[in-house]
Amino acid sequence: MMVEQMKDRDVWRQTRNLGIGGSDAGAIMGMNPWKSKYQLWLEKTGQAEPEDISGKESVYWGTVLEAPVADRFAELTGKKIRRAGMMQNIKDPWMLANVDRLIVGEKAGLECKCTNAFSVKDWKEDNLPDSYYWQCQHYMMTTGLPVWYIAVLIGGNSFDYKAVPRHDDDIKALYEAEAEFWLKNVKEGVMPDIDGSESTAKAIEKQFAGNKSDPIELPSEAADILQLLHNFKQQEKDVKAAIQEQENKLCAMMGDYEIGFIGDQKITWKWQDGRITVDSKKLKKDFPEIYAQVTKQGKPSRRLRA
């Protein structure tokens, strides 16, 4: 089912919240490094506002360069493309796909990306970022198409494209995860599992202001969580000690030598300049005006102590 292409960004954002789009798939599958399922759930249920990224340069250039990327793909492949827009699955209306282009005369779509030069390793050979893989699978799940092309401009001067074939086993897993997320987590308001991502940590901190000073009696399962936390912290200490032990052994073998080899593996043990530090207390006492000029207060944060 095709709906009118969304030119108004506000209307487009509102439409995306009517269901699950391709950019949501990676978060739901735990493969989005910038957004967790929990953060997405807060946004979809109206408990948190999505980050406004409209003013970011990367977003601006991604929008501006979508057409040139699509045109370059058409030029190199000889394929004819056409604009599409927002699409909606008939059977499951919550499945949405904001399609960049469709391939004329072929059952396929095209996703256009721009990324910086530091991401080149993510696109080598048949590789592509996990979040984009799930985005393409979501589009194929929504539209029923068997293949999705993805074209990328890397660092403004390197172009690549590849075909992402439909993977029915992955689509089955994706459908189950998305259906549970939309029907249970969003529609019924059931909170998804808490994960260990930075995105979830920031979302929880932002969600709860922490303005209640009176104590709360936590549920019984908190005792199990606390015990696991203590166990993991001890394991972390043990691992750090084990790492230090192996490093000490290598340093003893190196002796006075700064460079060593184990086959083709190079190892170095060299002196580094000491870190320069500032005595902030002395600076504040002796030069208060300079202290005020060169220091700044960081954002407050809640810290868990257990």
PyMOL commands that set and color helices and strands:
alter all, ss='L'
color gray80, all
select helices_A, chain A and resi 9-16+22-28+37-44+57-64+66-77+117-123+130-143+168-186+198-207+221-254+280-286+288-294
alter helices_A, ss='H'
color red, helices_A
select strands_A, chain A and resi 81-88+96-103+108-115+147-154+158-165+259-262+265-268
alter strands_A, ss='S'
color yellow, strands_A
deselect
rebuild
show_as cartoon
